[in-house]
Structures are given as structure tokens and as C-alpha cells.
Amino acid sequence: MGVDNLTNEQKYDIIQDEKVYMVCPHCNKKMFRVDKTSEYKKIYLWCKNCKKEIEFNKESHEPM
């Protein structure tokens, strides 16, 4: 079954299943979306909500 045979809703569900949100561990604000299969190390972001710098590691941070 190819992707061409799927309806738009089914394609949207597949896209939603492949990506997850990374959230701030302090205030639970959604920071960014990442593909489940992607690999990353030490991403530093500034949370605008709680005004803290957060380090995201693949091993130490669970996505939402």
C-alpha cells in the first residue's frame, strides 16, 4: 500500500505519529518538534516562559 492511496487525514495521522514535542522540564512549555528517529546531542535552548536555558540530550530527555 503506497502513500498515494491514503486520504489526507491518514497522511496527517502518519506525520503526527513520526514527530514529538520536546518540552521544558521546568514549566512544561512545548519547545520544538523533533522526528522520533532523529539523532541529536546537547541542544541548548532558552525557554521564554521560565527564562532558563535548557539542555536537551537524546539519552536524558523524554519527549512529550
C-alpha positions as CSV (number, residue, x, y, z in Angstrom):
1,M,0.0,0.0,0.0
2,G,1.5,3.3,-1.1
3,V,1.1,6.7,0.4
4,D,-0.7,7.8,-2.7
5,N,-3.7,5.6,-1.8
6,L,-4.2,7.3,1.6
7,T,-6.6,10.1,2.4
8,N,-5.4,13.4,3.7
9,E,-6.5,12.5,7.2
10,Q,-4.5,9.3,7.1
11,K,-1.4,11.1,5.9
12,Y,-1.8,13.7,8.7
13,D,-2.0,10.9,11.3
14,I,1.2,9.4,9.9
15,I,3.0,12.7,10.1
16,Q,1.8,13.3,13.6
17,D,3.0,9.9,14.7
18,E,6.5,10.5,13.4
19,K,7.1,13.7,15.3
20,V,7.1,14.5,19.0
21,Y,7.4,17.7,21.0
22,M,10.3,18.4,23.3
23,V,9.1,20.3,26.4
24,C,10.7,22.5,29.1
25,P,11.3,20.3,32.2
26,H,10.6,23.3,34.4
27,C,7.3,24.8,33.0
28,N,6.2,22.1,30.5
29,K,6.1,24.6,27.6
30,K,6.5,23.0,24.2
31,M,9.9,24.0,22.9
32,F,10.3,22.3,19.5
33,R,9.2,19.3,17.4
34,V,11.6,16.5,16.5
35,D,11.3,13.4,14.5
36,K,11.3,10.2,16.6
37,T,14.2,8.7,14.5
38,S,16.4,11.8,14.6
39,E,19.7,11.8,16.5
40,Y,20.9,14.8,18.4
41,K,23.3,15.7,21.2
42,K,23.4,18.7,23.5
43,I,20.8,21.1,22.1
44,Y,20.7,24.3,24.2
45,L,17.6,26.5,24.0
46,W,16.3,29.5,26.0
47,C,12.8,29.0,27.4
48,K,10.9,32.2,27.0
49,N,8.3,31.2,29.6
50,C,10.6,30.4,32.6
51,K,13.6,32.3,31.4
52,K,16.0,29.4,31.8
53,E,18.5,27.8,29.4
54,I,17.7,24.1,28.9
55,E,20.0,21.4,27.5
56,F,18.3,18.6,25.5
57,N,20.1,15.3,25.2
58,K,18.7,12.2,23.4
59,E,19.6,10.0,26.3
60,S,18.5,12.2,29.2
61,H,15.3,14.0,28.0
62,E,12.0,12.3,27.3
63,P,9.8,13.8,24.6
64,M,6.2,14.6,25.1
